[in-house]
Amino acid sequence: MSSLSSPRRVAIIAGVRTPFARAGSTLKHLSAIELGKIAVSELVHRTSIDPGTIDLLTFGTVIPSVIAPNIAREIALMPLLPKKVQAWSVSRACASANQAITDAADQIALGHADVAIAGGAESLSNVPILHSPGFSDALVQASKAKTLGQRVQALGKIRPKDLIPVTPAIAEPTTGETMGQSAEKMAKLNGITREAQDELALASHRNAAAGIADGRLTAEIAPVFSGPKSMPPMTADNGVRADSTLDALAALKPVFDKRYGSVTAGNASPLTDGGAAVLLMSEERARQLGLEPLAFIRGYAYAAVDPGEQLLQAPVLAAPMALKRAGLTLADMDLIDMHEAFAAQVLSNIKGLQSKEWAARAGFDRATGEVDRSKLNVLGGSIAVGHPFGATGARITTTLAHELQRRGGRYALMTVCAAGGLGFAMVIER
């Protein structure tokens, strides 16, 4: 490793993920740390990379373990990897794995590392359940008590209401608005119809089902034994519905605005468990090892909007900046992958990219451009595949790089919306 005065090209060598499973189903017995270990271990074995050459590991998660909050270091301490591998965790909501990837890429570009693993994991089956403040205060006082009487007195302050657990909510702390409510707001503000949302959701399922059937998606997946030893391993995502139809989607009732809403369980991404990881290298090290990169990182950008406005619209601001940094335009892209938190959000993002007003907010004098729907999410997206918050960014990076190579394309764009009004975009080059 050496320090350089100019950035080096960062290569995406390979990517692996676990199957993505709906929360509470087949992967519920695995923690985010365990899911991350499965993805990283499989990545190392598939690429035959010498673990001793790995300089760093960075991993994203949104709901960390209160017992072991540094998921990256816990993964790095598995027996397969040397203890010298530095590791740190990141959290940028649904773009956490993207943050991990760009953190690692920056270190490589600066010459501070040559080989890195980056990714993310989430177990939404194992969300920490918190005690109420009253119950917590009583327990703390009891733990400090010096006599039995003092301990009994402290615990005696607990009231029935204090026994009610506090569960984390998928809502904005600043506004109290859930993501689903935000998606409903965006649908209304941007004129997104229920029919358009269901059509996008159907395309997600059909494209993902095709990718599973022909092996393109399953090739990226590390099999996971999720039941008794006599049972076969889980080798595909369990949320993909090959038999989904527009009629079935249209029959679902709105969830967040039951009277006037259009966001349903069918056109929104499900809560999901899973892990994903990618191997990154400097171009020089890849050549030395005789490895053919899947793609190179050409440019990326992050952006933010007021969470009280259009919570999931920040990718519209990040995309033109990422394209500018890559020296390219939206029309140059051979493939586009937009994270599907909600169909309403994807369609709002697409409209935003065509808007001069949104372009002006990003500092540009013309709209970013029109998304060619034939190039969009060609292997499905989070609505069908699932959305483990911390892992999705690495899943998209892996799938997009592989598909770009298969199609012989040159450039691809990915975008990810995230809680807090955050957005990410990255251009990769084959």
C-alpha positions in Angstrom: 0.0 0.0 0.0 1.1 3.5 -0.7 -0.2 7.1 -0.6 -0.9 8.5 -4.1 -1.4 12.1 -5.2 -4.2 11.0 -7.6 -7.0 8.6 -7.1 -6.7 5.0 -8.4 -9.5 3.1 -10.1 -11.5 0.9 -7.8 -12.5 -2.5 -9.2 -15.6 -4.5 -8.2 -14.2 -8.1 -8.3 -17.1 -10.1 -7.0 -20.2 -10.1 -4.8 -22.1 -12.7 -2.8 -25.2 -12.6 -0.7 -27.4 -14.8 1.4 -30.9 -15.6 0.2 -33.2 -12.8 1.3 -36.1 -14.0 3.5 -39.2 -12.3 4.7 -38.8 -11.4 8.4 -40.0 -14.1 10.7 -39.5 -16.8 8.2 -36.6 -19.1 7.3 -33.7 -17.0 8.4 -35.2 -15.8 11.7 -32.8 -17.8 13.8 -29.8 -16.0 12.3 -28.5 -12.6 13.6 -27.3 -9.9 11.3 -23.7 -10.7 12.4 -24.3 -14.4 11.4 -25.8 -13.4 8.1 -22.9 -11.1 7.4 -20.4 -13.9 8.2 -22.1 -16.2 5.8 -21.9 -13.7 2.9 -18.2 -12.8 3.7 -17.1 -16.4 4.1 -18.7 -17.4 0.8 -17.2 -14.4 -0.9 -13.7 -15.3 0.3 -14.1 -19.0 -0.7 -15.5 -18.3 -4.1 -12.9 -15.8 -5.1 -10.0 -17.8 -3.5 -8.6 -14.6 -2.2 -5.8 -15.0 0.3 -7.4 -13.7 3.6 -4.0 -12.4 4.5 -4.1 -9.8 1.7 -7.4 -8.2 2.9 -6.7 -4.8 4.3 -10.0 -3.8 5.7 -13.6 -4.8 6.1 -16.5 -2.3 6.4 -20.1 -3.3 6.9 -23.4 -1.5 7.2 -26.4 -2.2 9.4 -29.4 -0.1 10.4 -30.6 -1.8 13.6 -27.4 -2.9 15.4 -27.2 -5.4 18.2 -27.1 -3.8 21.6 -24.7 -6.5 22.7 -22.3 -6.4 19.7 -22.9 -3.0 17.9 -19.8 -3.1 15.7 -21.0 -5.7 13.2 -18.0 -5.2 11.0 -15.5 -6.1 13.6 -17.5 -9.1 14.7 -17.5 -10.4 11.2 -13.8 -9.7 10.7 -13.0 -11.7 13.9 -14.3 -15.0 12.4 -11.5 -17.6 12.2 -11.3 -17.3 8.4 -9.8 -13.8 8.5 -6.6 -12.6 10.2 -7.2 -10.6 13.4 -5.2 -7.7 11.8 -8.0 -6.8 9.4 -9.2 -3.4 10.4 -13.0 -3.2 10.5 -15.6 -0.5 11.1 -19.4 -0.3 10.9 -21.5 2.4 9.1 -25.1 3.3 9.1 -26.8 5.4 6.4 -30.3 3.9 6.7 -31.2 1.9 3.6 -28.0 3.1 1.9 -25.8 1.6 4.6 -24.1 -1.0 2.4 -23.5 1.7 -0.2 -21.8 3.8 2.5 -19.6 0.8 3.4 -18.7 0.3 -0.3 -17.8 3.9 -0.9 -15.9 4.1 2.3 -13.8 1.1 1.2 -13.5 2.5 -2.3 -12.2 5.8 -1.0 -9.5 4.0 1.0 -8.4 2.2 -2.1 -8.5 5.2 -4.3 -6.4 7.1 -1.9 -3.8 4.3 -1.8 -4.5 3.5 1.9 -5.6 0.0 1.0 -5.5 -2.5 -2.0 -8.0 -5.1 -1.0 -11.3 -4.6 0.9 -14.5 -6.3 1.7 -17.7 -4.2 2.1 -21.3 -4.9 2.5 -24.1 -5.1 5.0 -26.6 -7.2 6.8 -29.9 -6.9 8.6 -32.1 -9.2 10.7 -35.5 -7.7 11.0 -36.6 -10.8 12.7 -34.4 -9.9 15.6 -35.1 -6.3 16.3 -34.2 -5.3 19.9 -37.2 -4.8 22.2 -36.6 -2.0 24.7 -37.9 -1.5 28.2 -39.9 1.6 29.1 -38.0 4.4 30.8 -39.8 3.7 34.1 -38.9 0.0 34.1 -35.3 0.8 33.1 -34.9 3.3 35.8 -36.2 0.9 38.4 -33.8 -1.8 37.3 -30.8 0.6 37.4 -31.7 1.7 40.9 -32.2 -1.9 42.0 -28.8 -2.8 40.6 -27.2 -0.1 42.7 -29.0 -1.0 45.9 -26.9 -2.2 48.8 -29.5 -3.9 50.8 -32.5 -6.2 50.0 -34.9 -3.6 51.3 -33.5 -0.9 48.9 -33.8 -3.3 46.0 -37.4 -4.2 46.9 -38.1 -0.4 47.2 -36.7 0.3 43.8 -38.6 -2.5 42.1 -41.7 -1.5 43.9 -41.8 1.7 41.9 -42.6 -0.3 38.7 -46.2 0.3 37.5 -48.2 -1.9 35.0 -47.7 0.7 32.3 -43.9 0.4 32.7 -44.1 -3.3 31.7 -45.2 -2.4 28.2 -42.2 -3.0 25.9 -41.0 -0.3 23.4 -40.6 -1.6 19.9 -38.6 0.4 17.3 -40.8 2.0 14.6 -40.0 2.5 11.0 -40.8 6.2 11.3 -38.9 9.5 11.1 -37.9 10.7 14.6 -38.2 14.3 13.4 -41.7 14.1 11.8 -43.2 10.9 13.3 -44.2 10.0 9.7 -43.6 6.3 8.7 -42.0 5.5 5.4 -45.3 4.1 4.1 -47.0 7.4 5.0 -44.2 9.2 3.2 -44.7 7.0 0.1 -48.4 7.8 0.2 -47.6 11.5 0.3 -45.2 11.2 -2.6 -47.8 9.3 -4.7 -50.4 12.1 -4.2 -47.9 15.0 -4.8 -46.5 13.4 -7.9 -49.7 12.0 -9.4 -48.7 8.4 -9.1 -51.7 6.1 -9.7 -52.4 2.8 -8.0 -52.4 1.1 -11.4 -48.9 2.3 -12.2 -47.6 1.2 -8.8 -49.0 -2.3 -9.2 -47.6 -2.6 -12.7 -44.1 -1.7 -11.4 -44.5 -4.3 -8.6 -45.6 -6.9 -11.1 -42.5 -6.2 -13.2 -40.4 -6.6 -10.2 -41.7 -10.0 -9.4 -41.7 -11.2 -13.0 -38.1 -10.1 -13.6 -36.9 -11.5 -10.3 -38.7 -14.8 -11.0 -37.0 -15.0 -14.4 -33.6 -14.3 -12.8 -34.2 -17.2 -10.4 -35.5 -19.5 -13.1 -32.4 -19.1 -15.3 -29.9 -18.9 -12.5 -28.7 -15.4 -12.8 -29.9 -14.4 -9.3 -29.3 -17.7 -7.6 -25.7 -17.7 -8.9 -25.0 -14.7 -6.5 -26.5 -16.5 -3.5 -24.7 -18.5 -0.8 -26.9 -21.4 0.2 -28.1 -21.3 3.8 -29.2 -24.3 5.9 -32.3 -22.8 7.6 -33.9 -25.9 9.0 -33.2 -29.4 10.1 -30.2 -31.1 8.6 -32.4 -33.3 6.6 -33.9 -30.3 4.8 -32.3 -28.8 1.7 -30.6 -25.4 2.0 -32.3 -22.2 1.1 -30.9 -21.1 -2.2 -33.3 -18.4 -3.4 -35.3 -15.4 -2.1 -38.6 -16.4 -0.6 -40.5 -13.2 -1.3 -40.5 -13.5 -5.1 -43.9 -14.5 -6.5 -43.7 -15.9 -10.0 -47.5 -16.3 -10.1 -48.3 -12.7 -9.2 -50.9 -10.9 -11.4 -52.3 -7.4 -11.7 -55.6 -8.7 -10.5 -54.1 -10.2 -7.4 -52.2 -6.9 -6.7 -55.3 -4.8 -7.3 -57.3 -6.8 -4.8 -55.0 -5.8 -1.9 -56.2 -3.0 0.3 -54.1 0.2 1.1 -52.1 -0.1 4.3 -51.2 3.4 5.3 -54.1 5.4 4.1 -57.0 3.0 4.2 -59.5 5.3 2.7 -57.7 7.3 0.0 -54.4 5.5 -0.2 -52.6 3.5 -3.0 -49.7 1.9 -1.2 -50.3 -1.7 -0.4 -48.3 -4.7 0.9 -48.0 -5.7 -2.8 -46.4 -2.6 -4.1 -44.0 -2.0 -1.2 -40.9 -3.9 -0.1 -41.3 -6.4 2.7 -39.4 -6.5 6.0 -36.5 -8.8 5.2 -33.5 -10.7 6.7 -30.3 -11.1 4.7 -26.6 -10.2 4.2 -24.5 -9.2 1.2 -20.8 -8.4 0.6 -18.6 -7.3 -2.3 -14.8 -7.6 -2.9 -13.1 -4.4 -4.0 -9.5 -4.0 -5.2 -7.3 -1.4 -6.8 -7.0 -2.0 -10.5 -3.3 -2.7 -10.1 -3.7 -5.4 -7.5 -6.4 -7.1 -9.5 -4.0 -7.2 -12.5 -1.3 -8.6 -10.3 -3.6 -11.4 -9.1 -4.9 -12.1 -12.6 -8.5 -11.2 -11.6 -10.9 -9.8 -14.1 -13.1 -7.1 -12.5 -16.8 -7.2 -13.0 -16.8 -3.4 -13.2 -15.1 -0.2 -11.9 -16.6 2.5 -9.8 -16.8 5.5 -12.1 -18.5 8.1 -9.8 -20.9 8.4 -6.9 -22.8 11.0 -4.9 -25.0 11.4 -1.8 -27.7 14.0 -1.2 -30.5 14.9 1.3 -33.9 16.5 1.4 -36.1 17.7 4.3 -37.7 14.6 5.7 -40.9 16.4 6.1 -41.1 17.2 2.3 -40.7 14.1 0.1 -38.7 11.7 2.3 -37.6 9.3 -0.5 -36.8 11.8 -3.3 -33.2 12.5 -2.6 -31.8 10.1 -5.2 -33.1 12.7 -7.8 -30.5 15.1 -6.4 -27.7 12.5 -6.1 -28.1 11.0 -9.6 -27.2 14.1 -11.7 -24.2 14.7 -9.4 -22.9 11.1 -9.7 -23.4 11.3 -13.5 -21.5 14.6 -13.6 -18.6 13.2 -11.6 -18.6 10.2 -14.0 -18.5 12.5 -17.0 -21.6 10.8 -18.4 -25.4 11.4 -18.9 -28.4 9.3 -18.1 -28.7 8.5 -21.8 -25.3 6.8 -21.6 -26.5 4.2 -19.2 -27.0 0.6 -20.4 -28.7 -0.4 -17.2 -30.4 1.4 -14.3 -31.2 -0.1 -10.9 -33.4 1.9 -8.6 -34.0 0.5 -5.1 -37.7 -0.2 -4.7 -38.7 0.8 -1.2 -42.1 1.5 -2.7 -43.4 1.5 -6.2 -44.7 5.1 -5.5 -41.1 6.1 -4.6 -39.6 4.7 -7.7 -42.1 6.3 -10.0 -41.7 9.6 -8.1 -37.9 9.4 -8.6 -38.4 8.7 -12.3 -40.6 11.8 -12.6 -38.1 13.8 -10.6 -35.3 13.0 -12.9 -37.4 14.4 -15.8 -38.1 17.6 -13.8 -36.2 20.9 -14.4 -37.2 22.1 -11.0 -35.6 19.1 -9.3 -32.5 19.5 -11.5 -32.3 23.1 -10.5 -32.3 22.1 -6.8 -29.3 19.8 -7.6 -27.5 22.8 -9.3 -28.2 21.9 -12.9 -29.9 23.9 -15.6 -31.6 21.0 -17.4 -33.4 17.8 -16.3 -31.4 14.7 -15.7 -33.4 12.8 -18.3 -35.9 10.1 -18.9 -35.4 6.6 -17.6 -35.7 3.9 -20.2 -38.0 1.4 -18.5 -36.6 -1.4 -20.6 -33.3 -0.9 -18.8 -34.8 -0.5 -15.3 -34.5 -3.2 -12.6 -34.2 -5.9 -15.2 -33.7 -8.6 -12.5 -36.4 -7.3 -10.3 -35.9 -5.1 -7.2 -36.6 -4.8 -3.5 -40.4 -5.2 -3.9 -39.9 -8.8 -5.0 -36.4 -9.7 -3.7 -36.8 -8.1 -0.3 -35.1 -5.3 1.5 -32.8 -6.1 4.5 -32.0 -2.5 5.2 -28.3 -2.8 5.7 -27.7 -5.3 2.9 -29.6 -3.9 -0.1 -26.9 -1.7 -1.4 -24.4 -4.6 -1.8 -27.1 -6.7 -3.4 -27.8 -4.1 -6.0 -24.1 -3.5 -6.7 -23.5 -7.3 -7.2 -26.6 -7.9 -9.4 -26.0 -4.8 -11.5 -22.3 -5.5 -12.1 -23.0 -9.1 -13.1 -25.9 -8.1 -15.5 -23.8 -5.3 -17.1 -21.1 -7.9 -17.8 -23.6 -10.5 -19.2 -25.2 -7.9 -21.5 -21.9 -6.5 -22.7 -22.9 -3.1 -21.6 -20.5 -0.2 -20.7 -22.2 1.9 -18.0 -24.9 1.4 -15.3 -26.5 3.7 -12.7 -27.9 2.7 -9.3 -29.9 4.8 -7.0 -31.0 4.2 -3.4 -33.4 6.2 -1.2 -33.0 6.1 2.5 -34.7 7.2 5.7 -33.9 10.7 7.0 -34.4 12.1 3.5 -31.1 10.7 2.2 -30.3 9.5 -1.3 -27.4 7.8 -3.1 -26.4 7.3 -6.7 -23.4 5.5 -8.2 -22.2 4.9 -11.8 -20.2 1.8 -12.5 -18.3 1.1 -15.7 -17.4 -2.3 -17.3 
